[in-house]
Amino acid sequence: MRPLSVFAAMLTASSVAAAPAEAAPPPSIPEVGAPALAALGPNGVGVIEKTVVDKDAVDPLGSLAKGALVRADRTMPLVIWYPARVGPKDRRATYRASLVSEPPKPPAYFTVPALAVTDARPAGQGYPIVLLSHGYNNDPVMLSWLGENLATKGYVVVAIRHHDPAITDTAKTPATLIRRPLDITYVLRRIRNGLLGNLGDTKRIALAGYSFGGYGALTVAGAELDAGSPAVKRLPSALVERYTGSGAEAAALHDPTIKAVVAIAPAGGAPWAAWGANGLSGIKAPLLIVAGTADRTVGYDPGPAAIFRDAKGSDRWLLALKGAGHAIGTNPAPAEMRGTVWDFDWFEDRMWRKPRVNSIALHFITAFLDLQLKGEAAKAEYLAVPSEESDGAKWASEDKRYDAVSEGGTNPTWKGFVKDHQDGLLLKHLPPSP
């Protein structure tokens, strides 16, 4: 995919369109029994599309092909979700996108029902900003569960469409190690230079990313690329020298003013070892990692669990779903993507129901961002669980209702969870090292 009238821009593509009356519920609406903070906030949601162009930018893909430094314009469509004033007669959008199919099949096209209304009137201004980066070869609409939900809670969410090489062409993958963080830092500069007008507060920006987007977020937040990484070494020497160590443009991959980072099933750890032994120590912003313990794509330990341990400069949390795999960062599979295992696996976990995964993630991401970007100290209670492992918690409250919700305190059930609905989770916390 890819302005509000106040941005003086028009809808630029057919990827957002009016929804039919019989559309299914949007993925941003949590399922029944979800933990408390997954619930929608008080705002409606608006959505716009905008395109930015990084002129004469370093082109790692072209550089990889030629073995020397190449430059080219880099066009990046953006999807922007924001708090809006939406009426009962306003027609919701429908998101449209495509993904690479199993070769030799053509791309698979799909639609996602939206909660958002295209070009709706903003509900206010000065909202904290979340820049959202999708997985490798994914599309921003696959993350509407998160973008729309956060917008109802008073966040502006800016999602980049990165235009990665086809996931089936692994020879081109290393180029994205450089391009992904450069995309993010460029859009951050545009945001700070007025892209959102007065809608967002440029002093309160967080990064969030899924899979390769998690790699990008961690790198921009301060993780330093290692010239000895098996993945980095596949790049032309001109790029390695430029963007690693004390290279002339190494700082261009980072933004030290970021206030918080959410990394869902982040790539970049083993076997890529993109940041080497000590590169993650450059992250200073608070960090929430969400991971599956059975992730066959980026691993778990080594993988996200090791990233959690090695980001020693950050106040950090690791939320792990026991037995979950890699596909924990997307919407549930649309109807068009349920016909083959390849298409289905873009979206669905092999063990966990996706609405359950998303509801749990929304609960903790909301607590984390509200604490870090809005300064809501009470939200820290949702991250201070009575034990790292959720299994075995017993209901100790006087409230005997079947759907009673834990209020924390002496009740060992994790705060905000419905009685007997917290199993299968781990939540670890580490403060910054001295």
N, C-alpha and C positions, 0 to 999 in steps of 0.2 A: 504494500500500500504506500500508500505513501503518506479561516481563518475566520476564523471569526471575521465578521465584517470589519472589526476594528483593526485587523491586520491588513486590510485592503487586499485580500487574496481570494481567489476563487477555488472551488473544488477542482482538482486537476486531473482526476482519472475516474474510471468507473468502478474502482475497487471499494468505494463506499457508496451505497445506494439505499433508497427507501426500502424498508422491510415489508414483506407481505404480512397481512393481519394474522396469519396462522403460524408465524415464526415461533420456533422453540425458545425456551427461556435462555437468556444470555448466560455464558459461562461465568460472568462476574457476580452472579447471584448465588450465594452459597447454599448448599443443600441443608435440609432439616437435620438437626443434631450437630451442626457445625459449632466449633468453639466460639465464644462470645464476640471476639474482635474481628471475626470474619464477616460479620453482618455489614450490610451496606450503610454508608453514612447518610447524613441529612440532605445532601445535594443531589440534583440531577447531574447528568453527564453530557457534555458537548464533545464533539470530535471534529477536527479539521485536518486537512492535509496540506503540507507545505514542502517545498523543495529548496534545498540549499546546494551550492556548487563550490567546492574547494578548488580554486583555480590553480593550474600549473602545480598540482600536488605531486609528491613522490608517488610513483606507481610501482609498488612492489611486484605485482603480477607481471607487468611489462619488463621490469628489471630482471625478474627470475627467468623470463623467456630469452632475454638478450644477454644476460650475464653482466650487465652494467646498469648504472643508474638511469632510469627513465622517468619522465614527468608527463602528466596528463591531467586534464580536468576530471574531478571526481564529483559526480552528481549523486546526492543523497536525498531521497524522499523521506519525509517525516510524518508520523502519525502523532497527533497531539490530543490527549484527553484532558479535560479540565472541568472543574465544578461549574455547573450551569443552571440556569432557571429553565426548567422544562415543564411544559403543561401536559395535561392528560390527552390532549388532541394532537400533540406533536408526534410525528412519525419517526420511529427509530430506524437507524441505518442497518444495512447488512454489509458485512465485510467479505471481500472476495480476494482469493490469493491462489497460488499454485505451489506445488513442491515437485522435486525430481522423483520420478517413478523408478521402479526397478528396471534397469536396461533390459531390452531395448524399447520399452514402452514410452509413450509421450508423457509430458508433465501431467500431474493429477491436479485438477481444479476443484476448489471447495469453497463453501460459504460458511460464515459464522454469524449467528444472530447477535445484534448489538443492543446494549442498554442505552447507548449514546444517541443523541440527536445531532445531525450534521449542522454545523454553524450556529448552534444554540447560543443564546445570550449568556455571557459569563455571570456567575453568581456573585463575584467580587473581584478582588485583586490582591496582589502581594502574597500569593500562595507559595509554600515550599515546592521545590521542583525535584522530580525524579527523572533522570535520564535512563532510558531502558534500552538494553541491547539484546537482540534475539540470538538464538543458537545458530550454529553453522548451517548456511543454506536454508535457514528458516525464514519466516516473515513476521513482522510485528503483530499481525492480527492473531497469531497463535498465542500471544500473551495478553489478549484482551481481558482475560480473567483477572489479571493483576492491574492493568492500566485503568480499566473502567472502575474497578472496586476502589482503588486509591483515589480516583477523582471524586467519588461520592464523599470521601472523607477529607476533602480539602487539599488535595495535591494536584499540581499540574504534571502530567506524565508525558515526556517527549520520547518517542520511540523511533529509532533509526532503522530504515531498510538498507542493509549493508551491501546487497548484491554480491554475495560470495561466489567463487567458482563452484561449479557443480560438485556435490559431495562425492560423486563417483570418479572424479578426476583428482586423485590424491597427489599427483605431481605438482599441482598448483597450490595445495594447502599451505605450505610454508609462507607464501606471500601474505596471507591473512594475519600472520603473527605481528606484522608491522602495520598493516592497513587498518585492522580493527581498532587498536587504540588511537591511531591517527584520526579515524572517523569520529571517535568519541570526543577527543580533545578539540577537534574543529567545531563540532556542534556546540560544545561547551562555550567556546569563544563567541560563537554567533548568539547564543543565549545571553551571554553577558553584554553583548553589544546591541541588545534590543530586540532580538527575534520575537520575544513574547510580549513586547510592550510592557505595560504595568501589571500584566496578569500574574507573573511569577516573581518571587523574591530571589534574586541572583546570589544573595549571601547565604542562602539555605538550599544547597543542591546535594542530592545523594545520587549514587550510581546503583543500578540494579541490572543484572544480566543472567541469562540462562546459558549453560554449557559454554560455548565459545564466547558468548556475551559475558559470562562470568570471568573468563580469562581476560577479556578486554577491560572489564570494570576493575579487576585486581591490578592490572598493569597500570591503568591510568591513575589509580589510587596510590601508586608508588612502588609496585613490584618491578624490579629491574631485570631486564633480559640478560641472560648469560651467554656469552659468546661460545662457550663450550657445550651448550645444550645440543643434543642430537637433532632437534628440530630446527633451531636457529642456524646451525652449521650448514643446513641445506640452502640457505639464502646466499646470493652473491656477496662476495667479500665487501663490496662497497656499502651494502646495506648493514652488514654485521658491524663493520667499523663505525658506521654513522650512528647506529642506534643502541649499541651496547657499551657498557663501561663508561668511560669518559668521552665517548663519541660526540661529535659536534652537534648532533640532533637528538641525543638520548633523552634530554629533558622534554622534548616535544611529545613524548609518549605519556607524560605524567601531568597531573593537576593536583598540587598539594593543598588546594583549598576545599576539596571535597569533604563534606561533613559526615558521610556515612556510606557504607557499601553493603549491598545484598548480592550474594553470589549463589545461584541455584545450580547444583551439579556442575561446578566450575571445571572447565578444561584448563590445561596448562601445567598440571602436576605430572607425575609419572604416567606414561613413559616419556612424555615430551621433555619434562624437567626444564621448562622454558626459563625459569628464574634461578636455576642452580641451587646451591646449598643455602645461600644467605639472602637472595634477592627479595624474598617476601618480607624481610624485616623493614623494608622501606615503607610499608603501609602503616600509616599512623591513624587513619580514620577508624572509628568503630566499625566492626564487621560482623555480619550475620551470614553464615554459610548454611544452606539447606542441601542435604544430600541423601542418597539411598545407599544402604550398606551393601547392596548387591548390584551396584552399577558396573556393567560390563563395558562401558564406553570410556569413562574417565577414571574408573576404579573408585575405591573408597579409602583404603589405607594400604599402600600409598594412593594418594589422590586427595579428595577434599579433606579427609581427616588429617592428613599431613600438612596441607595448606593451613588448616586451623592451628596446628601446633607451631608452624614455622613463621606465622605472621606475628612475630613476638612484640612488635611495636604497637599493636592494636589491642583495644579492649574488644573481645571477640566472643561470639557464640557459635556453636555448631548444633544444628537441629538435624537429627538423622532419623530416617524412616526405615525401620528394620525390614530387610527383605526387598525393599524397593530398588528399582533399577534407575536408568538414566532419564526416562521420559517423564520426569516429575515437574517440568517447568512449563508445560503447554496447556492449552485448552483440552477438554475431552475431544475425542475424535469426531469430526463432523460426519454426517451420514455418507458423504461421498468418499470418505477415507476409511470405510469399514469393509471394503470388498476384498482386500488382499492383506497379507501379513505385513508386507513392506509398508504400505500406506498406513495401516493401523498403528504400527510401531513408531511412527513419527510422533504420535500423540499419547498412546496409552501405556501404562505400566503393566507388567505381566503379573503382578501380585495385588497391587492396591487399586481400589476404585479411584478414578481420577477426580471426581468431585470431592472425595474425602481428602485426597492429597492437597488439592487446591485450597480447601477450607482451612486445613491445618496451617498451610503456608501463609495464607492471608492473615490468620490470627497472629502469628508470631512476627510477620513482616510489619503489620500494623503497629504492634506494640513497640517494635524496634525503631521504626521511623518516627512514630509519635514521640518517643523518648528523645531521639537524637536530633530531629529537625524542628519539632514543636516545643521541646522542653517540658513535656508532660511527665513529670517525675513519677506519678502514680502508675504509669505503664510499665515501670521497671518490675513491679510485682508479678507481671505475667511472664517475665523472663527469669525470675528467681524461683525456680521450681523446687519442691521439697526434696526431690532426689533426682539424680541424672537420668534414671531409667523410669519410665512411666508405668511399666507393667507391675501389677500387684497392688496398686493403690486401692485403698478401701474407702468407702464413703463413711465419713464420720460426722456429717452434719445432722441437725435436727430435721432438716427438710427431707421428707420421704417421697416427694413426688417423683414419678418415673423420669421426668425430663428436668430434674433439678440441676442447677449449674453451680459449680464450685466457686465460692468467694475467697478461696485461699485460707490463710490463717491456720488454724489447727487441722483443717481438712486436708488430708494428704493428696487428694486428687488435685491435679494441676489447675491453677486458677483459670476460670473461664471455660473449662471443659464440662460437658454434660456428664452426669453420673455414669460411670462404667464405660465411657467412650474415649479414654485416653491411651489405651494400650498400643504398643508397637513403636514407641518413640524414645529417643535419647535426646537430652539437651545438656550440652556441656558449656562451661564458661571459663575463660582464662583472661585475667587482667594483663595489661602491658607489662613486659619484663622491665625491671629497673634499668 
